[in-house]
Amino acid sequence: MPPPHLLMAALVSVLLLWQPADGTDHAVGGGGINGWDTGTNYATWAQSQSFAAGDVLVFSYVKGQHNVYEVTEEAYRSCDATAPGTVLATYDSGLDRVVLPDAKTYWFICQVPNHCIGGMKLAFNVSV
C-alpha cells in the first residue's frame, strides 16, 4: 500500500481537477423523439438558447434514420465530412448526450445522405 502522504496528494489532485457536471441540458430542436430531424430550423433554435461551457446537448432521433457528427467548420459549411480530420466525434444511439466542455464554436451535422444539405445541421457559440 502506498504511503498515506502519497494517497493524500493523489486525492487533493483529483479534487482540484474535478469539475462538477452542473450544466444545463439542451434538448436539440425542442425535444421529443424527433428533436433532431429534417424538419427543424436549427439556426432559429440555436438563437433561442444560451450555451455555456459544461452544458449538455441532447440529440433525440430514431436510431438508424439519423446520426450526429461533430465536425470542423469546413465540413459544416460544405456538408461534406469525408476529408481526413473533418470529423471530431460521431454519435448514433438515438439519444445522444454531448457535453460542451469548452467556450468555442461547435458544428454538428447529420451525415445521412442529403440530410445536412436539407438543413439538418447545427452551429452555435458557447460562452464561458
N, C-alpha and C positions, 0 to 999 in steps of 0.2 A: 504494500500500500504506500502511495506517495506521502511524503511528509505533510503535516497539516498546513504549513505555510504555503506550499505549492497548491494545495486544494483551494485555499482561501484566495490566492492570486487568480486561479482559474475562474472561480465563482465571481469575483469582482470584475474580471474581464468580460465575462458573459453578460453580466448585468449592465455594464457600461455600453456594450454593443447592442443590446436588446432594445427593440423599438416596438411598442405595443401596436397591434393592428386595430386602431380605433378610427379608421377612415370611414367615409360614407359609401354605402353601396349604391351604384347607379344601374338601374335596370335599363339596358340599352334599348332605345326605341319606345320606352314607356312600360316595358314588362309584358307579362303574358307569355304563353308558349311560343308565340311568333314575334317577339320583340325584335329579333334580328331576321329581317325578311326583305323581299324586293319591293315592298310597297310603302316603305317608310322613308321620309326625308331626314336623313341623319344630320345634315348640316343644321337644319332647324332645331332638331332635338338637342344637339350639342350646344347650340347657342342658349338654350333654356337651362343649361346645367352650369354648375360651378365646380370645377375639378381641382382637388388639392392632392399633394403628394401623400400617399398612404390610402387613397380612395380605391375602391374596387369596382370594376366594370363587370356586370353580369349579363352575359350573352345567352339568351334563351331562344332555341330554334329546334326544329325537327331534325334529329340526328340523321345524317345521310343525305339531307336535302341542302344543307349549307355547311359552312365551316368558318373559322375566324383565323386570319393570318395577320400578325403584326408585321408590318413591312416598313421599308425605307420610304422617304418622301417620293423618290423617283418611281418606285413600284406603285405607290398610291396614285400618283398623278397619271401614270400610263396604264394602270390596271394590269400590269404585267409583272408577276413575281417569279419569272423563270430565270433571270440572271443570277449568277452566284452572289451571295451576300445580301440579297434584297429581302429575304425572309428572316425576321428576327425571332419569331415564335409562331407555332401553329397550335390550334385548338379545334377539337371536333367532337366533343362529348354531347353537345346539345344543351348543356347547361354549364357554360364556362365562366369561371371567376378569374378575372385578370387584375392583379394588383398593379397599381400605378405608383411605383416607388420613387420616381424622380420628377422634379419640376422640369418639364420639357414638352415638346410636341410629340404626340403619338399619332400613328396612322394604322388603320385596320381596314382590311378588305375581306370579302368573300371570294375565294379562289375558284368557286364552281363556275364553269364557262358562262360568260355573258352576265353574271350577277353584278360584278363590280362595275362594268360598263353601264349596266342598268341602274346604277345608283347605290348599290349595296357596299358602301364604304363610309368610313368614319374617321375624321381628323379633328383634333382639339388640342388645346394647350392646358397643361397642368401647372398650377402655381405652387409656390412654397407653402 
